[in-house]
Amino acid sequence: MSRLSVNGVDLYYEEHGAGTPLLGVHGTPSSAELWADAAEELGRHGRCIIYDRRGFHRSAPPVPFGTLDLIDHTDDAAGVLAALHAGPAVVIGRSTGGLIAIELARRFPDKVKALVLLEPALFTLDPDADAWARSLRLRVLEQSAGQPNRAAEAVIREALGDAAWESFPENHKQILADTGPAVLAEIKGHGMDLSEDALELDEDELAGIRRPTLIVTAEDSIEPCRLVNARLSGALPYTQTVLVAGGHLINPAHPAVLDFVDRIAASEDAWA
């Protein structure tokens, strides 16, 4: 079990494979453990690094954080890459992880070679998606009042439906339930997708993210995610979009992602 001290916190991480650095950033609620199979496959295409974000699963402190801000997660991602001498990397972010990936590319462009955004949770881009996220925030707070361990289940059931929660194996349900304090800390923090003051980026700020980007949308996903991806595809300057089967929890090692990673690596080799 490998650990890093980054920005004053102890983070769990794993490495798989060698070559072009690939950084996987999980969503909320989640853990790098839910990326285990994908990380092994990604490790056949580059040096895949996955980690539990601060507050989540194996990176959870004995006393939970009161708040978790977007800047915390972004600085941690940059810190992981710096500590492992792994930048610039292809950053693969799913849901909330995609929000973090976008902000990482905006604030630390030297650490990002390319982006893979699996339905990133930048809901403020679209008025209807923003209204949905604000309503979700209130429902999760209501359902988890006095019971932090219900927060993760509430997010998944309310956002993705009961079937999504029931599809998880029992051990994964327990991992997710245990992330409840971190889920609530993000909601009470700043800049996160379910924070009261969620990150807002204008067209010029998005246009400044000048990195090759793959935007992935799932056929059966929820409407807010499709609305956000449609806005992003028109705002980011170097994008490729792909529609895949399934729902919001898109496989980080989907063949479309692997193809994109291989093309980025081949382009890098061509200039070596």
C-alpha positions in Angstrom: 0.0 0.0 0.0 1.6 3.3 -1.2 1.1 6.7 0.4 2.1 10.2 -0.3 2.2 13.3 1.9 0.7 16.1 -0.2 -0.3 19.5 1.0 -0.3 18.4 4.6 -2.5 15.3 4.0 -1.8 11.6 3.7 -3.1 10.2 0.4 -3.3 6.6 -0.8 -2.2 6.0 -4.4 -1.4 3.2 -6.8 0.7 3.0 -10.0 0.1 0.6 -12.9 2.3 0.3 -16.0 4.8 2.7 -17.6 5.0 5.3 -20.3 2.9 8.4 -20.8 1.5 9.5 -17.3 -2.2 9.0 -16.8 -3.9 10.4 -13.7 -7.3 9.1 -12.7 -9.5 11.3 -10.6 -12.5 9.6 -9.1 -15.9 11.2 -8.5 -18.1 11.8 -5.4 -18.9 9.5 -3.7 -16.2 7.1 -4.8 -12.7 5.8 -4.3 -9.8 4.7 -6.4 -10.8 1.1 -5.4 -13.7 1.4 -7.8 -11.2 2.2 -10.5 -9.1 -0.9 -9.9 -10.0 -2.9 -13.0 -9.8 0.3 -15.2 -6.4 1.2 -13.8 -5.0 -2.2 -14.7 -6.2 -1.8 -18.3 -5.0 1.8 -18.5 -1.6 0.6 -17.2 -1.2 -1.3 -20.5 -1.4 2.0 -22.3 0.7 4.3 -20.0 1.8 4.9 -16.4 -1.6 5.0 -14.7 -1.8 6.7 -11.3 -5.0 6.5 -9.2 -5.5 7.9 -5.7 -8.1 8.3 -3.1 -8.9 12.0 -2.9 -8.5 13.7 0.6 -11.3 12.6 2.9 -12.2 9.5 0.8 -11.7 5.9 1.8 -8.0 5.2 2.4 -7.2 8.9 2.4 -9.8 9.7 5.1 -8.3 11.2 8.3 -9.3 9.9 11.8 -11.3 13.2 12.3 -13.3 14.1 9.1 -12.7 17.4 7.4 -15.3 20.0 8.2 -15.2 21.4 4.7 -13.5 20.3 1.4 -13.0 22.9 -1.3 -12.3 22.6 -5.0 -9.0 24.3 -4.5 -8.0 21.5 -2.0 -8.6 18.7 -4.5 -7.0 20.6 -7.4 -3.9 21.4 -5.4 -3.8 17.7 -4.3 -3.9 16.5 -7.9 -1.1 18.8 -8.8 0.8 17.7 -5.8 0.5 14.0 -6.6 1.8 14.6 -10.1 4.7 16.7 -8.7 5.6 14.2 -6.0 5.7 11.3 -8.5 7.4 13.4 -11.2 4.5 12.4 -13.5 3.6 15.5 -15.3 2.4 16.5 -17.8 -0.3 13.8 -17.7 -3.4 12.8 -19.5 -5.9 13.5 -16.7 -9.0 11.3 -16.7 -11.8 12.6 -14.5 -15.2 11.1 -13.9 -18.1 13.2 -12.7 -16.8 15.3 -9.8 -13.3 14.1 -10.9 -13.9 15.7 -14.2 -14.7 19.1 -12.5 -11.3 18.7 -10.7 -9.6 17.8 -14.0 -10.9 21.0 -15.7 -9.8 23.2 -12.8 -6.4 21.5 -12.8 -5.9 22.2 -16.5 -6.9 25.8 -15.9 -4.7 26.5 -12.9 -1.8 24.2 -13.6 -1.6 23.9 -17.4 2.0 22.7 -17.3 0.9 19.5 -15.5 -1.8 18.5 -18.1 -1.0 17.0 -21.5 -4.7 16.2 -22.3 -8.1 15.8 -20.7 -10.6 12.9 -20.7 -13.8 14.2 -19.2 -16.4 11.5 -18.3 -19.5 13.6 -17.8 -17.8 16.2 -15.7 -19.9 17.8 -12.9 -19.6 21.4 -14.0 -23.4 22.0 -13.7 -23.2 25.8 -13.6 -22.5 25.8 -17.3 -26.2 25.2 -18.1 -29.2 26.8 -16.2 -31.3 23.7 -16.1 -28.3 21.5 -15.0 -27.5 24.1 -12.3 -31.0 24.2 -11.0 -31.0 20.4 -10.8 -27.7 20.3 -8.9 -29.0 22.9 -6.4 -32.1 20.9 -5.8 -30.0 17.7 -5.4 -27.8 19.5 -2.8 -30.8 20.3 -0.7 -32.3 16.8 -0.9 -29.0 15.2 0.1 -28.6 17.5 3.1 -32.2 16.8 4.2 -31.8 13.0 3.9 -28.4 12.9 5.7 -29.2 15.3 8.5 -27.7 13.8 11.6 -26.7 10.6 9.7 -23.5 11.4 7.6 -23.2 7.8 6.4 -26.4 8.2 4.4 -25.0 11.1 2.3 -23.3 8.9 -0.3 -26.3 6.7 -0.8 -28.6 9.7 -1.0 -26.4 11.3 -3.8 -26.5 8.1 -5.9 -30.2 7.3 -5.4 -31.3 10.9 -6.0 -29.0 11.6 -8.9 -28.8 8.2 -10.7 -31.8 6.2 -9.3 -32.3 3.4 -6.9 -31.1 0.8 -9.5 -27.7 2.5 -9.6 -27.2 2.1 -5.9 -28.4 -1.5 -5.8 -26.0 -2.4 -8.7 -23.0 -1.9 -6.4 -21.6 -5.0 -4.6 -22.0 -4.9 -0.9 -18.3 -4.1 -0.2 -18.5 -1.1 -2.6 -21.7 0.1 -0.9 -19.9 0.1 2.4 -16.9 2.0 0.9 -19.3 4.5 -0.5 -21.3 4.8 2.7 -18.1 5.5 4.7 -17.3 8.5 2.4 -20.4 10.3 3.7 -18.5 12.8 5.8 -16.4 13.7 2.8 -19.5 14.1 0.7 -21.0 16.5 3.2 -17.7 18.3 3.6 -17.7 19.0 -0.2 -21.3 20.2 0.0 -20.4 22.6 2.8 -17.2 23.7 1.1 -16.5 26.0 -1.9 -16.4 25.4 -5.6 -17.5 21.8 -5.7 -20.4 20.6 -7.9 -22.9 20.5 -4.9 -21.4 23.4 -3.0 -23.7 26.4 -2.6 -21.1 28.5 -4.5 -20.2 25.9 -7.2 -17.5 26.8 -9.7 -18.6 29.1 -12.5 -16.4 29.5 -15.6 -17.2 31.9 -18.5 -16.5 31.3 -22.2 -13.1 33.0 -22.1 -11.9 30.9 -19.1 -12.9 27.7 -20.9 -11.4 28.8 -24.1 -8.1 29.2 -22.2 -7.9 25.5 -21.6 -5.9 24.7 -24.7 -5.4 21.0 -24.3 -6.7 18.1 -26.4 -9.9 16.9 -24.7 -12.1 13.9 -25.1 -15.6 14.5 -23.8 -17.5 11.3 -23.2 -21.3 11.1 -22.8 -23.3 8.0 -21.9 -26.5 7.1 -23.9 -28.6 6.4 -20.8 -27.2 9.1 -18.5 -29.2 11.9 -16.9 -30.2 15.0 -18.8 -28.1 17.5 -16.7 -24.9 15.6 -17.7 -25.8 15.7 -21.4 -26.5 19.4 -21.2 -23.1 20.1 -19.6 -21.2 18.1 -22.1 -23.0 19.9 -25.0 -21.9 23.2 -23.6 -18.4 22.1 -22.9 -17.9 20.7 -26.4 -18.7 24.1 -27.8 -16.6 26.0 -25.3 -13.3 24.1 -25.1 -11.1 24.7 -28.1 -9.7 21.2 -28.9 -12.4 18.7 -28.3 -13.4 15.3 -29.5 -16.8 14.0 -28.4 -18.0 10.4 -28.2 -21.3 8.8 -27.1 -21.0 5.4 -25.3 -23.4 2.8 -24.1 -24.6 2.7 -20.4 -25.1 5.3 -17.7 -23.3 8.0 -15.9 -20.6 5.7 -14.3 -18.6 5.5 -17.5 -15.7 3.0 -17.6 -12.5 5.1 -17.4 -10.9 2.4 -19.6 -13.6 2.4 -22.2 -12.1 1.6 -25.7 -12.8 5.2 -26.8 -10.6 6.4 -23.9 -7.9 3.9 -24.6 -7.8 5.0 -28.3 -7.5 8.7 -27.3 -4.7 7.9 -24.8 -2.8 5.9 -27.4 -3.1 8.8 -29.9 -1.8 11.3 -27.4 1.1 9.0 -26.6 1.8 8.5 -30.3 1.8 12.2 -30.9 4.2 12.7 -28.0 6.5 10.0 -29.4 6.5 11.7 -32.8 8.0 14.8 -31.3 10.5 12.9 -29.0 
